[in-house]
Amino acid sequence: MLERLRRWREARFAARYPFPAEAWAEARARLPLLAAVPEADAERLGHRAWRFAHAKRLSRHPDLDPAIDFDVPARLAIAAQACLLTLGWEARTHREALAGVHEILIVPDAFHRRVEELDEFGVMHEYDDERAGETSHQGPVVVAYPDLMASGDRDGFNVVIHELAHKLDMANSLDADGFPPLPGDLDPRDWHRVFTAVWDDLQAHLERGEATPIDDYAASHPGECFAVACEYFFAAPQALHDAYPELYALLTRYFRQDPRRWPST
Protein backbone atom coordinates (compact mmCIF):
# COMPACT_ATOMS: atom_id res chain seq x y z
CA MET A 1 0.00 0.00 0.00
CA LEU A 2 2.79 2.44 0.92
CA GLU A 3 4.62 1.65 -2.29
CA ARG A 4 1.50 2.30 -4.35
CA LEU A 5 1.02 5.61 -2.57
CA ARG A 6 4.63 6.58 -3.23
CA ARG A 7 4.28 5.78 -6.94
CA TRP A 8 1.05 7.77 -7.14
CA ARG A 9 2.75 10.77 -5.56
CA GLU A 10 5.70 10.45 -7.92
CA ALA A 11 3.38 10.32 -10.94
CA ARG A 12 1.38 13.28 -9.66
CA PHE A 13 4.53 15.34 -9.15
CA ALA A 14 5.82 14.46 -12.62
CA ALA A 15 2.50 15.50 -14.17
CA ARG A 16 2.39 18.82 -12.32
CA TYR A 17 6.07 19.65 -12.64
CA PRO A 18 7.56 18.10 -15.79
CA PHE A 19 11.29 17.60 -15.53
CA PRO A 20 13.10 20.52 -17.23
CA ALA A 21 15.65 18.62 -19.30
CA GLU A 22 17.07 21.76 -20.94
CA ALA A 23 17.52 23.54 -17.61
CA TRP A 24 19.24 20.46 -16.20
CA ALA A 25 21.60 20.34 -19.16
CA GLU A 26 22.38 24.04 -18.58
CA ALA A 27 23.01 23.43 -14.87
CA ARG A 28 25.49 20.69 -15.72
CA ALA A 29 27.19 22.87 -18.32
CA ARG A 30 27.71 25.63 -15.75
CA LEU A 31 29.45 23.45 -13.15
CA PRO A 32 32.37 21.14 -13.98
CA LEU A 33 31.50 19.00 -10.95
CA LEU A 34 28.03 18.20 -12.29
CA ALA A 35 29.34 17.76 -15.83
CA ALA A 36 31.72 15.09 -14.52
CA VAL A 37 28.92 12.90 -13.16
CA PRO A 38 28.65 9.87 -15.48
CA GLU A 39 25.72 9.99 -17.86
CA ALA A 40 24.37 6.77 -16.37
CA ASP A 41 23.92 8.58 -13.04
CA ALA A 42 23.26 12.13 -14.21
CA GLU A 43 19.59 11.57 -15.05
CA ARG A 44 18.87 10.17 -11.60
CA LEU A 45 20.73 13.09 -10.02
CA GLY A 46 18.74 15.58 -12.09
CA HIS A 47 15.38 14.12 -11.09
CA ARG A 48 16.38 14.00 -7.42
CA ALA A 49 17.57 17.61 -7.63
CA TRP A 50 14.27 18.64 -9.23
CA ARG A 51 12.31 17.08 -6.37
CA PHE A 52 14.70 18.60 -3.82
CA ALA A 53 14.27 22.05 -5.35
CA HIS A 54 10.50 21.78 -4.90
CA ALA A 55 10.55 20.22 -1.45
CA LYS A 56 13.06 22.62 0.14
CA ARG A 57 13.10 26.41 0.32
CA LEU A 58 15.84 28.40 -1.41
CA SER A 59 15.77 31.74 0.40
CA ARG A 60 17.58 35.02 -0.10
CA HIS A 61 18.86 37.18 2.72
CA PRO A 62 17.23 40.65 2.56
CA ASP A 63 20.65 42.23 2.00
CA LEU A 64 21.50 40.06 -0.99
CA ASP A 65 21.71 42.07 -4.20
CA PRO A 66 18.22 41.91 -5.78
CA ALA A 67 19.83 41.85 -9.22
CA ILE A 68 21.19 38.35 -8.53
CA ASP A 69 18.93 35.93 -10.36
CA PHE A 70 18.50 32.35 -9.26
CA ASP A 71 16.99 30.95 -12.42
CA VAL A 72 15.89 27.33 -12.84
CA PRO A 73 19.35 26.06 -13.88
CA ALA A 74 20.91 27.84 -10.88
CA ARG A 75 18.40 26.33 -8.48
CA LEU A 76 18.91 22.91 -10.01
CA ALA A 77 22.68 23.29 -9.70
CA ILE A 78 22.42 24.08 -5.98
CA ALA A 79 20.00 21.21 -5.40
CA ALA A 80 22.15 18.78 -7.39
CA GLN A 81 25.26 19.57 -5.35
CA ALA A 82 23.23 18.77 -2.23
CA CYS A 83 21.85 15.55 -3.72
CA LEU A 84 25.26 14.47 -4.94
CA LEU A 85 26.08 13.18 -1.47
CA THR A 86 23.20 10.71 -1.53
CA LEU A 87 23.34 9.81 -5.22
CA GLY A 88 24.69 6.34 -4.50
CA TRP A 89 21.95 5.53 -2.00
CA GLU A 90 18.57 4.07 -2.82
CA ALA A 91 15.67 6.51 -3.13
CA ARG A 92 14.20 5.93 0.33
CA THR A 93 17.56 6.32 2.08
CA HIS A 94 18.22 9.47 0.02
CA ARG A 95 14.92 11.01 1.12
CA GLU A 96 15.42 10.09 4.77
CA ALA A 97 19.01 11.36 4.83
CA LEU A 98 17.98 14.80 3.57
CA ALA A 99 14.75 15.02 5.57
CA GLY A 100 16.44 17.38 8.04
CA VAL A 101 17.16 19.91 5.30
CA HIS A 102 14.29 22.39 5.09
CA GLU A 103 15.85 25.55 3.73
CA ILE A 104 19.00 26.84 2.06
CA LEU A 105 19.54 30.50 2.92
CA ILE A 106 21.93 32.53 0.78
CA VAL A 107 23.59 35.46 2.53
CA PRO A 108 25.60 38.26 0.88
CA ASP A 109 29.04 37.41 2.27
CA ALA A 110 31.03 35.41 4.77
CA PHE A 111 30.09 36.08 8.37
CA HIS A 112 31.62 35.79 11.83
CA ARG A 113 30.58 33.75 14.84
CA ARG A 114 31.99 33.84 18.37
CA VAL A 115 32.99 30.25 19.13
CA GLU A 116 33.61 28.62 22.50
CA GLU A 117 35.40 25.27 22.57
CA LEU A 118 36.55 23.09 25.44
CA ASP A 119 39.92 21.46 24.79
CA GLU A 120 41.12 18.05 25.99
CA PHE A 121 42.52 19.62 29.18
CA GLY A 122 39.22 21.21 30.15
CA VAL A 123 40.25 24.72 29.13
CA MET A 124 37.63 26.86 27.38
CA HIS A 125 38.86 28.76 24.31
CA GLU A 126 36.98 31.63 22.66
CA TYR A 127 37.67 32.97 19.18
CA ASP A 128 36.03 34.61 16.17
CA ASP A 129 35.41 32.21 13.32
CA GLU A 130 34.82 33.48 9.77
CA ARG A 131 32.41 31.16 8.01
CA ALA A 132 31.37 30.55 4.43
CA GLY A 133 28.40 28.57 5.68
CA GLU A 134 26.62 27.35 8.75
CA THR A 135 24.32 24.49 9.66
CA SER A 136 22.32 23.65 12.76
CA HIS A 137 20.20 20.65 13.64
CA GLN A 138 16.81 22.19 12.87
CA GLY A 139 17.84 25.49 11.29
CA PRO A 140 18.52 26.36 7.67
CA VAL A 141 21.66 25.60 5.74
CA VAL A 142 23.30 29.02 5.40
CA VAL A 143 25.79 29.67 2.59
CA ALA A 144 27.61 32.84 1.59
CA TYR A 145 26.95 33.91 -2.00
CA PRO A 146 30.63 34.41 -3.02
CA ASP A 147 31.50 30.94 -1.72
CA LEU A 148 28.47 29.46 -3.45
CA MET A 149 29.70 30.97 -6.70
CA ALA A 150 33.18 29.54 -6.03
CA SER A 151 31.72 26.04 -5.60
CA GLY A 152 31.03 23.55 -8.36
CA ASP A 153 34.54 23.20 -9.71
CA ARG A 154 36.89 20.27 -9.10
CA ASP A 155 39.32 21.96 -6.75
CA GLY A 156 38.30 20.48 -3.40
CA PHE A 157 36.10 23.40 -2.31
CA ASN A 158 32.32 23.19 -2.18
CA VAL A 159 30.30 25.01 0.46
CA VAL A 160 27.05 23.19 -0.41
CA ILE A 161 28.62 19.75 -0.01
CA HIS A 162 30.37 20.89 3.17
CA GLU A 163 27.19 22.13 4.84
CA LEU A 164 25.07 19.20 3.66
CA ALA A 165 27.72 16.85 5.06
CA HIS A 166 27.07 18.48 8.43
CA LYS A 167 23.36 17.71 8.01
CA LEU A 168 24.17 14.05 7.36
CA ASP A 169 26.44 14.11 10.40
CA MET A 170 23.69 15.53 12.63
CA ALA A 171 21.18 12.81 11.79
CA ASN A 172 22.09 10.85 14.92
CA SER A 173 22.93 13.75 17.27
CA LEU A 174 22.28 17.43 17.86
CA ASP A 175 25.76 18.39 16.74
CA ALA A 176 28.20 17.57 13.96
CA ASP A 177 30.76 15.28 15.57
CA GLY A 178 32.21 13.55 12.52
CA PHE A 179 30.30 10.33 13.17
CA PRO A 180 27.14 10.18 11.01
CA PRO A 181 24.73 7.22 10.96
CA LEU A 182 26.49 4.37 9.20
CA PRO A 183 25.10 1.62 6.98
CA GLY A 184 24.96 -1.84 8.49
CA ASP A 185 27.92 -3.11 6.48
CA LEU A 186 30.27 -0.38 7.74
CA ASP A 187 31.89 -1.10 11.11
CA PRO A 188 31.91 1.98 13.40
CA ARG A 189 35.30 0.85 14.68
CA ASP A 190 36.74 1.18 11.17
CA TRP A 191 35.24 4.65 10.85
CA HIS A 192 36.74 5.76 14.15
CA ARG A 193 40.14 4.25 13.40
CA VAL A 194 40.47 5.79 9.94
CA PHE A 195 39.27 9.26 10.88
CA THR A 196 41.38 9.26 14.04
CA ALA A 197 44.47 8.50 11.95
CA VAL A 198 43.65 11.36 9.58
CA TRP A 199 42.99 13.73 12.49
CA ASP A 200 46.30 12.80 14.14
CA ASP A 201 48.17 13.31 10.88
CA LEU A 202 46.62 16.74 10.35
CA GLN A 203 47.53 17.79 13.88
CA ALA A 204 51.08 16.53 13.40
CA HIS A 205 51.48 18.60 10.23
CA LEU A 206 50.31 21.72 12.04
CA GLU A 207 52.60 21.09 15.01
CA ARG A 208 55.55 20.83 12.60
CA GLY A 209 54.49 24.02 10.84
CA GLU A 210 53.84 22.13 7.60
CA ALA A 211 51.02 22.50 5.10
CA THR A 212 48.31 19.90 5.60
CA PRO A 213 47.46 17.43 2.78
CA ILE A 214 43.87 18.72 2.71
CA ASP A 215 42.45 22.08 3.85
CA ASP A 216 43.65 22.71 7.40
CA TYR A 217 40.09 23.62 8.44
CA ALA A 218 39.67 19.85 8.72
CA ALA A 219 41.97 19.99 11.76
CA SER A 220 39.73 22.43 13.66
CA HIS A 221 37.03 19.96 14.78
CA PRO A 222 36.10 16.31 14.06
CA GLY A 223 32.88 17.48 12.40
CA GLU A 224 34.86 19.74 10.10
CA CYS A 225 37.24 16.89 9.34
CA PHE A 226 34.32 14.87 8.00
CA ALA A 227 32.83 17.81 6.06
CA VAL A 228 36.14 18.78 4.44
CA ALA A 229 36.79 15.14 3.57
CA CYS A 230 33.40 15.06 1.83
CA GLU A 231 34.33 18.17 -0.18
CA TYR A 232 37.53 16.55 -1.36
CA PHE A 233 35.86 13.19 -1.98
CA PHE A 234 33.54 14.70 -4.58
CA ALA A 235 35.41 17.79 -5.77
CA ALA A 236 39.05 16.59 -5.64
CA PRO A 237 38.90 12.81 -5.30
CA GLN A 238 42.38 12.10 -6.58
CA ALA A 239 43.91 14.55 -4.11
CA LEU A 240 42.06 12.91 -1.21
CA HIS A 241 43.05 9.44 -2.40
CA ASP A 242 46.70 10.47 -2.72
CA ALA A 243 46.72 12.03 0.75
CA TYR A 244 44.63 9.48 2.63
CA PRO A 245 43.86 6.37 0.55
CA GLU A 246 42.27 4.49 3.45
CA LEU A 247 39.93 7.41 4.12
CA TYR A 248 39.01 7.60 0.45
CA ALA A 249 38.23 3.87 0.42
CA LEU A 250 36.09 4.27 3.55
CA LEU A 251 34.07 7.07 1.95
CA THR A 252 33.50 5.04 -1.23
CA ARG A 253 31.84 2.43 0.98
CA TYR A 254 29.83 5.06 2.85
CA PHE A 255 28.63 7.01 -0.19
CA ARG A 256 28.46 3.99 -2.54
CA GLN A 257 30.29 6.09 -5.12
CA ASP A 258 33.79 6.40 -6.55
CA PRO A 259 34.29 9.89 -8.03
CA ARG A 260 37.87 9.05 -9.04
CA ARG A 261 36.33 7.01 -11.85
CA TRP A 262 34.28 9.90 -13.17
CA PRO A 263 35.36 11.45 -16.48
CA SER A 264 37.97 14.23 -16.40
CA THR A 265 39.14 13.28 -12.93
Residue pairs with C-beta under 8 A, 6 or more apart in sequence:
13 51
13 54
17 50
17 54
19 46
19 47
19 50
20 50
20 72
20 76
21 46
23 71
23 72
23 73
23 76
24 46
24 49
24 50
24 73
24 76
26 73
27 34
27 46
27 49
27 73
27 74
27 76
27 77
27 80
28 34
28 35
28 37
28 42
28 46
28 80
29 35
30 73
30 74
30 77
30 152
31 77
31 81
31 152
31 153
32 152
32 153
32 154
32 264
33 81
33 84
33 151
33 152
33 153
33 154
33 158
33 234
33 235
34 42
34 45
34 77
34 80
34 81
34 84
34 152
35 264
36 154
36 259
36 262
36 263
36 264
36 265
37 45
37 84
37 87
37 262
38 261
38 262
38 263
41 87
44 87
45 80
45 83
45 84
45 87
46 76
46 80
48 80
48 83
48 86
48 87
48 91
48 94
49 76
49 79
49 80
49 82
49 83
50 76
50 79
52 79
52 82
52 83
52 98
53 75
53 76
53 78
53 79
56 79
56 101
56 102
56 103
56 104
57 102
57 103
57 104
57 140
58 70
58 75
58 78
58 103
58 104
58 106
59 103
59 104
59 105
59 106
59 140
60 68
60 70
60 105
60 106
61 105
61 106
61 107
61 108
63 107
63 108
64 106
64 107
64 108
64 145
65 108
68 145
70 78
70 106
77 152
78 104
78 148
78 160
81 151
81 152
81 158
81 160
81 161
81 164
82 98
82 101
82 104
82 160
82 161
82 164
83 94
83 98
84 161
84 234
85 97
85 161
85 164
85 165
85 168
85 230
85 234
85 255
86 93
86 94
86 97
86 98
87 94
87 255
87 257
88 255
88 256
88 257
89 97
89 255
89 256
97 168
97 171
98 164
98 167
100 137
100 138
100 167
100 170
100 171
101 141
101 164
101 167
102 138
102 140
103 140
103 141
104 140
104 141
104 142
104 143
104 160
105 140
105 141
105 142
105 143
106 143
106 144
106 145
106 148
107 142
107 143
107 144
107 145
108 144
108 145
109 144
109 145
109 146
110 130
110 131
110 132
110 144
110 146
110 147
111 130
111 131
111 134
111 144
112 128
112 129
112 130
112 131
113 128
113 129
113 131
113 134
114 126
114 127
114 128
114 129
115 126
115 127
115 128
115 129
116 124
116 125
116 126
117 124
117 125
117 221
118 124
118 125
119 125
131 144
132 143
132 144
132 147
132 159
132 162
133 141
133 142
133 143
133 144
133 147
133 159
133 162
133 163
134 141
134 142
134 163
135 141
135 142
135 163
135 164
135 166
135 167
135 170
135 176
137 170
137 174
137 175
141 160
141 163
141 164
141 167
142 163
143 159
143 160
143 163
144 159
147 157
147 159
148 159
148 160
150 157
150 159
151 157
151 158
151 159
151 160
151 161
151 235
152 158
153 235
154 235
154 236
154 264
154 265
155 235
155 236
156 214
156 215
156 231
156 232
156 235
156 236
156 239
156 240
157 215
157 231
157 235
158 231
158 234
158 235
161 227
161 230
161 231
161 234
161 235
162 227
162 228
162 230
162 231
163 227
165 226
165 227
165 230
165 231
166 176
166 223
166 227
168 180
168 181
169 176
169 177
169 178
169 179
169 180
169 223
169 226
169 227
170 176
170 180
171 180
171 181
172 179
172 180
172 181
173 179
175 223
176 221
176 223
176 224
176 226
176 227
177 222
177 223
178 195
178 221
178 222
178 223
178 224
178 225
178 226
179 188
179 191
179 192
179 222
179 226
180 226
182 188
182 191
182 254
183 253
183 254
185 253
186 250
186 253
186 254
190 250
191 250
194 246
194 247
194 250
195 222
195 225
195 226
195 229
195 247
197 246
198 218
198 225
198 229
198 244
198 247
199 219
199 222
199 225
201 213
201 244
202 212
202 213
202 214
202 216
202 218
202 219
202 225
203 219
205 211
205 212
205 213
205 216
205 219
206 212
206 216
206 219
212 218
212 219
213 239
213 242
213 243
213 244
214 228
214 229
214 232
214 239
214 240
214 243
214 244
215 228
215 231
215 232
217 224
217 228
218 224
218 225
218 227
218 228
218 229
219 225
229 240
229 244
229 247
229 251
230 251
232 239
232 240
233 240
233 248
233 251
233 255
233 259
234 259
237 248
237 258
237 259
237 260
237 262
237 265
238 260
238 265
240 247
240 248
240 251
241 248
241 260
248 260
252 258
259 265
